[in-house]
Amino acid sequence: MQVDPTIFKSYDIRGVYGKQLFDETGEAVGKAFAKVLQPTSVIVGRDARISSPSLHASLIRGLTSVGVHVVDVGMVSTDMYYFACVTKNLPGIMVTASHNPKEYNGFKMVRSIPYLLSGEEGIQDIREIVESDAFPTVSLTQGIIEKWDTLSEFIQYMMSLVDTSSLKPMKIICDTANGMVGPTLIELFKKIPQVALVPMYFDPDGNFPNHGGDPLQEENRTEIIKRVVAEEADLGFMFDPDGDRFFCIDKTGRFVSGDFLTAILSEYFLKKKPSSPIVYDIRASHAVPDLITQAGGKPLYNRVGHAYIKKRMSDEKAVFGGEVTGHYYFESFYYCDSGIAPMLYMMDYLSSSSKRLDEILSALEKKYFISGEINTKGADAQKVFEKIRAIYSPQAQRVIEIDGITMEMGDWHFNVRASNTEPLVRLNLEASTLEQMEQKRDEVLSVIREGVV
């Protein structure tokens, strides 16, 4: 069948529903997934997007038509879906486009937790089967569909990660962006009565009527920042629509970058399990390897993307992993990413710490000056890489090319890479002073954006 080849990404299948991705695509992906993995049963879940019910139905139709049984967990967060795959020891397909705008949708596919299908391992095989119509033959015996509500078991498992009775009283505003996490938080916080939960946009709604789903976009966190300060909350927590990312606001209204949250959580886990490896993504602030090393851990940088981070953590037996985009991975959660788990770990850390989060953050911000991720549309990534090499390689102390290009320039460094999910070139840069960071940020951006209309 004809299919847009650009929907087959590095670690999922994703595109605009009705333009790049159709119900027929869902059925085809189901049949191709069955051929690649040859499973007897598959976990299937979906998020709250408007197009998810029909894609979910067509995916199940594809799987069952070739004799595969389906355990349908219904509308769930991505970490609940991972939990289901582990609990049943099955592969899975989740219908979701994570934080992308509402017109997008896609498929996130598990081979066997923590291993997901990626571009190199499985996704391109699925593309080839779909493009060549090399599907398995229709089974004389249709697969059986079993329904399973995972919520109570998932909450029970999550609450086992920390001693919730030792959490100190605090007031927390949580914004779930009309995604999948709100209903879970309501049930979970019933069991932690000393923590006052203030909900924001807890009703799942695939139209995302209140703000966009990506908390890294400043406009999407404006309201919670104002409310944390105005309502004198101790913390603000944000989740993306499918619930596999977590973000934090301190009591002064400052957004905590993923770099700094990775560094803070690294210290927390190294107290629990000294000398452990910790995986972090190549874009991160030097705060991450510095704090891991100071705490006696083993910092391991890695290419970006959940499929790659999970595999590396499993291979290295790492206790924790973090990405600057708000994905956090845990040995205690099958090397998978979750929004709920880091929330609980942060509450546990701050309940036992003599310092507030804003005090910890202030100390980091005085030493490490980071640009945050800056996106450029319309730039040709390969041409950008050629220019970056030509300009910066001769003066670089080290050049790393595992995910785009990372240049270590002495007292500053940067990573430039092409997005795996959107047509963007991304820059992350850090320097030893604010002035130097701003100057070098603008300098490298001018190279990236040269000739971009």
C-alpha positions in Angstrom: 0.0 0.0 0.0 1.0 3.6 -0.5 2.2 5.2 2.7 4.1 8.4 3.6 7.7 7.2 4.4 8.3 10.2 6.6 6.0 8.8 9.3 8.5 6.1 10.2 10.7 7.9 12.7 13.7 6.9 14.8 11.7 5.6 17.7 8.1 5.6 16.7 5.6 6.0 13.9 4.1 9.5 13.8 2.3 11.9 11.5 -0.7 14.1 10.9 -3.9 12.1 11.0 -5.9 12.4 7.7 -2.9 13.6 5.8 0.0 11.3 6.6 -1.6 8.7 8.8 -5.0 7.0 8.3 -7.1 4.3 9.8 -5.8 2.0 7.0 -2.3 2.8 8.3 -3.3 1.5 11.7 -4.6 -1.8 10.3 -1.4 -2.2 8.2 0.8 -1.4 11.2 -1.0 -4.1 13.2 -0.5 -6.7 10.6 3.1 -5.8 9.9 3.9 -5.7 13.7 2.5 -9.2 13.9 4.8 -10.3 11.1 8.0 -8.7 12.6 7.5 -10.0 16.2 5.2 -13.0 15.6 3.5 -12.6 19.0 0.6 -14.7 20.2 -0.8 -11.7 22.2 -0.2 -7.9 22.2 -1.0 -5.1 24.6 -2.9 -2.2 22.9 -3.6 1.2 24.5 -4.4 4.7 23.3 -4.3 8.3 24.5 -7.2 10.8 24.5 -6.6 12.3 21.0 -9.7 12.7 18.9 -8.3 10.3 16.2 -7.1 7.7 18.7 -10.4 5.7 19.0 -10.5 5.0 15.3 -6.8 4.3 15.0 -7.0 2.1 18.1 -9.9 0.1 16.5 -8.2 -0.3 13.1 -4.9 -1.4 14.8 -6.8 -4.1 16.8 -8.6 -5.1 13.6 -5.2 -5.6 11.9 -3.8 -7.6 14.7 -6.8 -9.9 15.2 -7.2 -10.5 11.5 -3.9 -12.4 11.4 -4.7 -14.4 14.5 -3.1 -12.3 17.2 -4.9 -11.9 20.6 -5.2 -8.4 22.0 -5.2 -7.3 25.6 -6.9 -3.9 25.3 -6.0 -1.6 28.2 -8.1 1.2 26.7 -7.3 4.9 27.3 -4.1 5.0 29.4 -0.9 7.0 29.9 2.2 5.7 28.3 3.7 4.6 31.6 0.5 2.6 32.4 1.0 1.0 29.0 4.6 0.1 29.8 3.4 -1.3 33.2 0.8 -3.4 31.3 3.5 -4.8 28.9 5.7 -5.8 31.9 2.9 -7.2 34.0 1.7 -9.5 31.2 5.2 -10.0 29.7 3.9 -9.0 26.3 4.9 -6.7 23.4 2.6 -3.7 22.8 1.5 -0.9 20.7 0.3 2.5 22.1 -1.7 4.9 19.9 -0.2 8.3 20.8 1.6 11.3 19.4 2.9 12.3 22.8 3.1 16.1 23.1 2.6 16.9 19.4 -0.3 19.1 18.4 -3.8 17.6 18.3 -3.8 16.9 14.6 -0.9 14.3 15.0 -1.1 10.7 16.0 1.1 7.6 15.9 2.3 4.4 17.4 4.8 3.7 20.1 5.8 0.0 20.0 7.3 -2.3 22.6 9.2 -5.4 21.7 9.9 -6.6 25.2 10.3 -4.0 28.0 12.6 -2.2 28.2 13.3 -2.7 24.5 11.2 -0.7 22.1 11.1 -0.8 18.3 13.4 1.8 16.8 14.4 2.9 13.3 17.3 0.5 13.2 15.4 -2.3 15.0 11.9 -3.0 13.7 10.3 0.3 12.5 11.9 0.2 9.0 11.0 -3.5 8.8 7.4 -2.5 9.4 7.7 0.2 6.7 9.0 -2.3 4.2 6.2 -4.8 4.9 3.6 -2.0 4.6 5.0 -0.6 1.4 5.3 -4.0 -0.3 2.0 -5.4 1.0 3.9 -8.3 2.4 1.4 -8.9 5.2 0.8 -12.2 6.9 -2.2 -14.1 5.5 -5.5 -13.6 7.1 -6.1 -16.1 9.8 -9.0 -18.5 9.7 -9.2 -18.0 13.5 -9.5 -14.4 14.5 -7.6 -13.2 17.5 -9.5 -12.7 20.8 -9.9 -9.3 22.4 -9.5 -9.1 26.2 -10.2 -5.9 28.2 -8.1 -5.0 31.2 -8.3 -2.0 33.5 -4.8 -1.4 34.8 -5.3 1.7 36.9 -5.5 0.3 40.5 -2.6 -2.1 39.9 -0.5 0.7 38.4 -1.2 3.1 41.3 -0.3 0.4 43.8 3.0 -0.3 42.1 3.9 3.4 41.8 3.2 4.0 45.5 5.5 1.2 46.3 8.4 3.2 44.9 8.6 5.5 47.9 7.4 5.6 51.5 4.5 7.9 50.9 3.7 8.1 54.7 7.0 9.9 55.1 6.2 12.7 52.6 5.9 16.0 54.4 2.8 18.2 54.0 3.0 20.3 50.9 0.7 22.1 48.4 1.2 21.1 44.8 -0.5 22.5 41.7 -0.5 19.8 38.9 -1.2 20.6 35.2 -1.9 17.6 33.1 -2.8 19.5 29.9 -6.1 17.6 29.4 -4.0 14.5 28.8 -3.9 11.1 30.4 -2.5 11.7 33.9 -5.3 13.7 35.6 -7.5 10.7 36.5 -4.5 8.8 37.9 -3.4 11.7 40.1 -6.9 12.0 41.6 -6.8 8.4 42.7 -3.2 8.4 43.8 -3.4 11.6 45.9 -6.4 10.1 47.8 -3.8 7.8 49.3 -1.4 10.7 50.3 -3.7 12.9 52.4 -1.0 15.1 53.8 -0.2 16.5 50.3 -2.8 19.1 49.0 -3.4 18.6 45.3 -4.6 21.5 43.2 -5.7 20.2 39.8 -5.3 22.0 36.5 -6.9 20.6 33.3 -7.3 17.1 34.6 -10.1 16.1 32.2 -8.8 14.1 29.2 -9.7 16.1 26.0 -8.1 15.4 22.7 -8.8 19.0 21.6 -6.3 20.3 24.2 -8.6 23.3 24.8 -6.5 25.1 27.4 -3.0 25.1 26.1 -0.6 23.0 24.0 0.8 19.7 25.2 4.5 20.5 25.3 5.6 22.0 28.6 9.0 23.0 27.1 7.1 25.7 25.1 7.1 28.7 27.4 3.5 29.7 26.5 2.2 26.4 27.8 3.5 26.9 31.3 2.6 30.6 31.8 -0.6 29.9 33.7 0.8 27.3 36.2 3.8 29.6 36.9 1.4 32.4 37.8 -0.7 30.2 39.9 2.1 28.6 41.9 3.3 32.1 43.0 -0.2 33.6 43.5 -1.6 30.6 45.4 1.7 30.2 47.5 2.1 26.5 46.4 5.3 24.7 47.4 5.7 23.2 43.9 4.1 23.0 40.4 4.2 19.8 38.4 3.4 19.5 34.7 2.9 16.4 32.5 2.7 16.0 28.8 -0.5 14.5 27.3 0.6 10.9 27.2 2.2 11.1 30.6 5.7 9.9 30.0 7.3 13.3 30.7 7.5 15.3 33.9 8.3 19.0 34.6 8.7 21.0 37.7 8.1 24.6 38.8 9.7 25.9 42.1 7.8 28.0 44.6 9.2 31.2 43.1 7.7 30.3 39.7 11.0 29.2 38.1 10.9 26.4 35.6 13.4 23.7 36.4 15.2 22.6 33.3 15.5 18.9 32.5 19.3 19.2 32.8 19.0 20.4 36.4 16.3 18.0 37.3 18.4 15.1 36.0 21.3 16.3 38.1 19.1 16.6 41.3 17.5 13.2 40.8 21.0 11.7 40.1 22.1 12.8 43.6 19.0 11.3 45.1 19.5 7.9 43.5 23.2 7.8 44.2 22.4 8.1 47.9 20.2 5.1 47.6 22.5 3.1 45.4 26.1 4.4 45.6 28.6 4.1 42.7 25.8 3.3 40.1 25.9 4.2 36.4 23.6 7.0 35.3 22.7 7.6 31.7 22.0 11.1 30.4 21.5 12.5 26.9 24.3 14.2 25.0 22.6 17.6 25.0 22.8 18.0 28.8 24.4 20.7 30.9 27.8 19.8 32.5 25.9 20.0 35.8 24.7 16.5 35.1 28.1 14.6 34.8 29.6 17.0 37.4 27.1 16.2 40.1 27.0 12.5 39.2 30.8 12.3 39.5 30.8 14.4 42.8 28.2 11.9 44.2 30.4 9.0 43.3 28.4 7.8 40.3 29.4 6.8 36.8 28.1 9.4 34.2 27.3 7.9 30.7 26.3 10.1 27.9 24.0 8.7 25.2 22.2 9.6 22.0 18.7 11.1 22.4 15.5 9.0 22.4 13.7 6.7 24.7 14.4 3.6 22.7 18.2 4.2 22.9 18.3 5.4 26.6 16.3 2.4 27.8 18.6 -0.1 26.0 21.7 1.6 27.3 20.4 1.7 30.9 19.5 -2.0 30.7 22.9 -2.9 29.2 24.8 -0.9 31.8 22.4 -1.7 34.8 22.0 2.0 35.4 19.9 3.1 38.3 18.5 6.2 36.6 18.5 8.1 33.3 17.4 11.5 32.2 16.9 13.6 29.1 16.7 17.4 29.0 13.2 17.1 27.4 11.7 15.8 30.7 12.0 12.0 30.1 13.2 10.2 33.2 14.0 6.5 33.3 14.3 4.3 36.4 15.7 0.9 37.2 12.8 0.6 39.6 10.3 1.1 36.7 11.8 -1.4 34.3 14.2 1.2 32.8 11.2 3.0 31.4 10.2 6.6 31.4 7.2 7.9 33.5 5.6 11.1 34.6 4.3 9.7 37.9 7.5 8.1 39.1 9.7 11.3 39.0 6.9 13.2 40.7 7.0 10.8 43.7 10.8 10.7 43.8 11.0 14.5 43.8 8.5 14.7 46.6 10.5 12.1 48.6 13.8 13.9 47.9 12.4 17.3 49.0 10.7 15.7 52.1 14.1 14.6 53.4 16.2 17.5 52.1 17.3 20.4 54.4 17.0 22.7 51.3 14.0 23.7 49.3 13.9 23.2 45.5 14.3 26.9 44.8 17.5 27.0 47.0 19.0 24.0 45.1 18.1 25.5 41.8 19.6 28.9 42.7 23.0 27.2 43.4 23.0 25.5 40.1 22.0 28.6 38.1 24.9 30.5 39.6 27.4 28.0 38.0 25.8 26.6 34.9 24.3 28.9 32.2 22.3 27.0 29.7 20.4 28.2 26.6 17.6 25.6 26.8 16.6 23.9 23.5 16.2 26.4 20.7 14.5 25.2 17.5 14.9 26.4 13.9 12.4 25.5 11.2 13.4 25.2 7.6 17.2 24.6 8.0 18.8 21.8 6.1 20.4 19.7 8.9 23.2 18.2 6.8 24.3 21.6 5.5 24.2 22.9 9.0 26.4 20.1 10.2 28.9 20.8 7.4 29.1 24.5 8.4 29.4 23.7 12.1 32.3 21.2 11.4 34.1 23.7 9.2 33.8 26.6 11.6 34.2 24.9 15.0 36.2 21.7 14.6 39.6 23.3 14.3 39.2 25.0 17.7 37.3 22.3 19.5 38.8 20.3 22.3 36.5 17.4 21.5 33.9 16.6 18.8 31.3 13.9 19.5 29.0 12.8 16.6 26.7 10.3 18.2 23.5 12.4 17.8 24.1 15.4 15.6 27.3 17.2 16.5 28.5 18.1 20.0 31.4 20.5 20.2 33.4 20.9 23.5 35.0 24.3 23.2 36.7 24.6 26.7 34.6 26.9 28.8 31.5 26.4 26.6 29.9 23.6 24.6 26.9 22.9 22.4 25.0 20.3 20.6 23.2 20.7 17.2 21.0 17.9 16.0 18.0 17.2 13.8 14.7 16.5 15.5 13.6 12.9 15.2 9.9 13.8 15.4 9.6 17.2 13.7 11.3 19.1 10.8 13.5 21.1 13.1 17.2 21.7 13.8 17.8 22.0 17.6 20.5 23.8 19.5 21.5 23.3 23.2 24.4 25.4 24.4 26.1 26.1 27.7 28.8 28.5 28.9 30.6 29.6 32.0 28.9 33.0 32.3 25.5 34.3 31.2 27.1 36.9 28.9 29.2 34.2 27.2 26.2 31.9 26.8 24.1 34.6 25.2 26.9 35.7 22.9 27.8 32.1 21.8 24.1 31.1 21.5 23.5 34.0 19.1 26.7 33.2 17.2 25.8 29.5 16.6 22.2 30.3 15.8 23.4 32.7 13.1 25.3 29.8 11.5 22.3 27.5 11.8 19.9 30.1 10.4 22.0 31.4 7.6 20.0 31.3 4.4 16.8 30.2 6.2 13.8 32.1 5.0 
